[in-house]
Amino acid sequence: MNALIRLFWRLSLFRKGPEDMPYTPPLLVILLVAWLIMQGLSANLQTSLPAGQLIAVQWISLSLVTAVTTAALAFKGLLTRWVQTMMALLGLDLLLSLVALPLLIVNMAAAQPIPIIDGLYFMLVSWQLAVQSFIYHRSLDVSPLLGLALAFSLLILTYMTLAAFMPEVLNR
């Protein structure tokens, strides 16, 4: 477990790539379950939405990431990289969510959002976008700019989908 955390940490520092992830489908399932739990906890700390809506938001997000990643890998003829790419994306999100957890807890405990905490959280989200673009760059054998375009487009697509189907989520 320690080796896996180190691997994700090195990925977040651009020292490892998705190709360095072990090809272990059962580990992908474990990461998926851990991701769902962490996302539910993080979302619960950020909003007062009912559990059903929180779960729906997470499933929409996961479905879009999975669909876009699968389509891009299939288009490039690189579907054999799917398990490792998804492990890298989920592991990165898990790691950065763990780093963000104390920030969310402090902000939740405060009477009002603390600007410095919001700024740090924004920096973490930006860092996540940068590392996701690196993952797509390496997984798809595309330029770093195209990897960034894909990661950013996926972020926008997620927000657009949530705005279309669950606008109350974005209004809170």
VOMI-10930 format. One record per residue (C-alpha): y, z, x; residue in three letters. Coordinates in steps of 0.25 Angstrom, whole numbers, plus 2048, in hexadecimal, padded with zeros to 3 digits. Example, Ala and Ser with C-alpha at 12.3 -4.5 7.8 and 13.67 -1.06 7.14 Angstrom:
VOMI-10930
7EE81F831ALA/7FC81D837SER/
This chain:
VOMI-10930
800800800MET/80980380BASN/8077F6812ALA/80A7EF805LEU/8177F6803ILE/81B7F3812ARG/8187E480ELEU/8217E4802PHE/82C7EB80BTRP/82B7E1816ARG/82B7D680BLEU/8387DC806SER/83E7DB814LEU/83A7CC815PHE/8307D0820ARG/8237CC818LYS/8217C180DGLY/8197BF801PRO/80E7B880AGLU/80C7C6811ASP/8087CC804MET/7F97CE803PRO/7F17C57F9TYR/7EC7D07F0THR/7ED7CD7E1PRO/7E87DC7DDPRO/7F47E17E5LEU/7FD7D77DELEU/7F87DE7D1VAL/7FB7EC7D6ILE/8097E77DALEU/80C7E27CDLEU/8087EF7C6VAL/8117F77D0ALA/81C7ED7CDTRP/81B7EE7BELEU/81C7FD7BFILE/8277FD7C9MET/82F7F37C1GLN/82D7FB7B4GLY/8328087BCLEU/83E8017C2SER/8427FA7B4ALA/8408087ADASN/84A80E7B7LEU/8548037B5GLN/8548027A6THR/850809799SER/8497FD793LEU/83C80078CPRO/82F7FF794ALA/82B7F278CGLY/8377EB790GLN/8367F079FLEU/8287EA79FILE/82C7DD799ALA/8377DC7A4VAL/82D7DE7AFGLN/8237D47A9TRP/82E7C97A8ILE/8327CC7B6SER/8247CB7BBLEU/8207BF7B3SER/82C7B77B8LEU/82A7BB7C7VAL/81B7B77C6THR/81E7AA7BEALA/8297A57C7VAL/8217A97D4THR/8147A37CFTHR/81C7967CBALA/8237957D8ALA/8167987E0LEU/80E78E7D8ALA/81A7837D9PHE/8197857E8LYS/8097857E8GLY/8097937EELEU/80279B7E3LEU/7F97A17EDTHR/8057A97F1ARG/8077AF7E3TRP/8007BD7E5VAL/8087BF7F2GLN/8157BB7ECTHR/8137C37E0MET/80F7CF7E9MET/81C7CD7F1ALA/8257CC7E5LEU/81F7D87DELEU/81E7E17EBGLY/82C7DE7EELEU/8317E27E0ASP/8287EF7E1LEU/82E7F37EELEU/83D7F07EBLEU/83B7F77DDSER/8368037E5LEU/8428037EDVAL/84B8017E1ALA/84480D7D9LEU/84D8187DFPRO/8598107DCLEU/85580E7CELEU/85281D7CCILE/85F8217D2VAL/8678187C9ASN/85F81C7BDMET/86282B7C0ALA/8718287C2ALA/87A8297B6ALA/87F81B7B9GLN/87A8107C2PRO/87E8137D1ILE/8848067D7PRO/87E8087E4ILE/8708097DEILE/8737FD7D6ASP/8777F67E3GLY/86B7FA7EALEU/8627F57DFTYR/8697E87DFPHE/8677E77EEMET/8587E97EBLEU/8577DF7E1VAL/85E7D57EASER/8547D87F5TRP/8497D67ECGLN/84E7C87E8LEU/84F7C57F7ALA/8417C97FAVAL/83C7C27EDGLN/8437B57F2SER/83C7B8800PHE/82E7B97F9ILE/8307AC7F1TYR/8357A57FEHIS/8297A9805ARG/81F7A77FASER/82479A7F5LEU/827794803ASP/8357917FFVAL/843794805SER/8497A2804PRO/85479C7FBLEU/84A7967F1LEU/8427A47F2GLY/84F7AB7EELEU/8527A17E3ALA/8457A37DDLEU/8467B27DEALA/8547B27D8PHE/8507A87CDSER/8447B17C9LEU/84E7BD7C8LEU/8577B57BFILE/84C7B07B7LEU/8477BE7B5THR/8547C37B0TYR/8567B67A7MET/8487B97A1THR/84B7C779ELEU/8597C4798ALA/8527BA78FALA/8477C278APHE/84B7D178CMET/85B7D178DPRO/85B7E078AGLU/8547E2798VAL/8607DD79FLEU/86B7E4796ASN/8667F279BARG/
